[in-house]
């Protein structure tokens, strides 16, 4: 048995855990891995090569193999699996050992687990990791939260394995408690919205523009060299060019149009509602995943409403130029919604987030990495306490320049009967946010009318109630 030999431990040797372990091994750190599934422990041994990595299937042997105090990363599916591992570990760990949950845990679970483990003297961190399988292997974006002194224990290793932009590692301590998992949750909410916006753009180009998959591939590849340059645009370009091995057709056309979800986008919306922070582009993306899953009902409805698909081909080049700018607009508005949620959550939960730092570490490795994040970073560096990117002058100027294109895109989609709810939500968010007056005076009056909820006035302080009822409304 290997006695107190390994610097780090990894619990959970699924795709993400194993790839992260290999990445850690590449950078000269030693690591013991544990998985209940012996084949996964063996797979790590097999792939380890010259790296100082070893797989274990026995929890006690694994724990004995680690240097003290132990530093253990955990990459298991969020939810019950995390709690049951912690339950098994609790009596076996010693005060001063550090456990870091690197999965997509809900931030409130992270706070609960941290409090519970710290009663036993066990240190606990919640670390968001983004970038999927290849990110884990070659450089993810890492979002750590917890106590800063605990972060300092793992910082050299995390900085070594993280993605780099120029030479800067995409990792930094973000704040206390569940700050890291909260930022990762919002990252995923933005991810949902960006994916939905790109899918809506595809829908318009395919149905109203008549673009083939080949043309979509070339177009997205071109976009990926310009302002829209990002991971999601890049992979979309590749997807449009992929041939199905089974049929020889374009694979995209063989995929069922019904998207699954693990729930992190929904958590983002739920939390934003709780904090009263509007993020409608994310909400719509979550809604459209649910809508996409209702295949049977939609199929019946299609029969009932046949003939209402008014799609007609529009001038391709003009449409392309317009939707490109519309996508730039909605992408900008989506990041603004996500970071405004972080701004408010930071105050509500005491995270003390530095949004320039968050945008810096989102520039590489993660799913929402994009050229645009450099503008966002600059905006927050210029004004760290900016409540919303829409209040930044440079950002505002860019949005104003793109406004005619998104308005026209929405008009085209409406005329063609193509649903683009997240795009519309992005435009509506902007149209609402940029106005001092919204028609909520009528809502106030209605509430006061039927429920005596009172209202505030524009010309004097205080709350007022009016006896509204007339004979006709009784
Ligand atoms: C990432 C991804 C990753 C995962 C999503 C998928 O940052 O690497 O966000 O965490 O791919 O959780 O989420 P859904 O299954 O909910 O789409």
Boltz pocket constraint, residues with backbone or C-beta under 6 A from the ligand:
constraints:
  - pocket:
      binder: B
      contacts: [[A, 104], [A, 129], [A, 130], [A, 131], [A, 132], [A, 188], [A, 191], [A, 260], [A, 261], [A, 262], [A, 263], [A, 264], [A, 265], [A, 366], [A, 367]]
      max_distance: 6.0
